[in-house]
Amino acid sequence: MATKLASKTKKAITLKGSTQIVTEFLKYASYTILYQRGVYPQDDFHFVKKYGQTLLVSQDPALEKYLHNVLKQVHEWIMKGDVSQIVLAILTRETAEPLERWTFDIHVTQAAPGVLEGTVPSKPDSEIQSEIRAILKQ
């Protein structure tokens, strides 16, 4: 089984930016993975424009609430420096055996002292758009 899973494990995806940007990356990447792998029906998603990209967002209230709560906690952990990697795994319903997994390495850029994080962009929009495109293509 380890060999099977290893072949379905993606190369680590590095997320760089502010805590807010990293959390948004995780949100849109999660929706894209759930959509592309058919974990939720296609009708449960709609498209939005963000960062000059067409991205997916869930319309399922239960999924929205769940992912919101997870990302809220992840955001807090990132702010405290308690997390440096997040793994999203798709498991079989029957046996909870991993089918696929994505590893996100997190590298947060720090805001200047006295400046609230998220008030000053940590990188240009064009760089953010490029990184989002690269992540969502995987």
N, C-alpha and C positions, 0 to 999 in steps of 0.2 A: 504494500500500500504506500509506503514512503516514496518509492520510485514513481508511482502513479501521481501522487500529489506533487512531487518535485517538478514533474513535467508540466503541471498545471499552475504552478506558482509563478507569478509574474515577477520580473525584476523589480527591485524596490523603486518606488517613485518618490523623488525628493520634492518636498513642498517647502518653499522659502518665502518669507515675508512676515508681515505683522501677524499677531494672533488672529485678528479679524480675517485677514486674507487667507491664512491657512485653514481656518474653520470654514470659510466659504468654499475653498477648493474641495475640502472633504465633503461638504454638502452636495455640491454639483457632481463630484466624482461618484458618490454613493448612488445618487439618482440615476446617473448614466449606467452604472454597472447593473443596478436592479432592472432597469429598462432593457438593456442590451441582452442580458442573460435570461429574460423572461420570468424573473422572480415574481413580478407583479404584472398584471395585464397592461397592454399598451394603452388602453383607454383610461388607466389610472394616472396618466401623465399628460402634461401639456408643455408647450414650448414657450420660453421667455427669452428676451434679448438681454444679455448681460455681458459686459466687457467686449462688446462688439461681436459676440458669439450667440448662436441660438443654442440654448441649454434646456435641459429637462427639469421639470419640477413636478412633484407628486400632487395629485388631486385627492388622494386617499387620506381622510382626516386622521385615521389611526396611525398610518405610516408617518404623516407629517408630525404628529405629536411625539411619536417615538423618536424620530430622527432629531427633532428639535431638542428633546430632553438629553439625548446622547451627546449631541454637539455642544449643548450648554455645559455639560460636565467636562467634555474634552477641552473646551475653551478655558474653563477654570484651571484644569490641570496644566495646560500649556502656559497660562499666565504665571503659575507658580513654578514652572520648570519641572513639573513632576512627570512629564511624558515626552519622549523623543521619537516614538514610533507608534503608529496605529496600524492594525491589521484588520482588513475587512475580509471575511470568509463567507462563502456560500456552502452550506451544509445540506446533506440529504435530510429530508423530513423524517424518514423512517429510522435511520441509524445515527444521525448527526455526524456522518462521515464527511470530511471536507471534500468538496468537489473542486473549488477554485479559491485562491486567496490573493489578495493584493496587499502589499506592504507599503505604507507611506512613512518615509523618514521625514521628520519635522525639524526644520531649522528656522527659528524665529529671529527676526531682526528686531533689535531693541530701539524704542523711541528715545529721543534725547531726554535727559533728566528734566523733570518738571513739565514735560509735554505728555498729555494723555495719549495713550496708544490709539491709533485709528484716526487721529485728527490730522495727521500729516501723512501723505502717501509714502510708503517706504520704497517704492519703485515706480517707474513710469507705467502708465496704462498699457502701452504697447508690449512691455515685457510681461506684464500680468496676462494679457491676452495670449501671448505666445506660449507661456507656460500652461495655461488652461487648455489650449488646443493640444499641446503635446500630451498632457495627462489624459484628456478625454479620448484621444486616438488609441490609447493602449488597450 
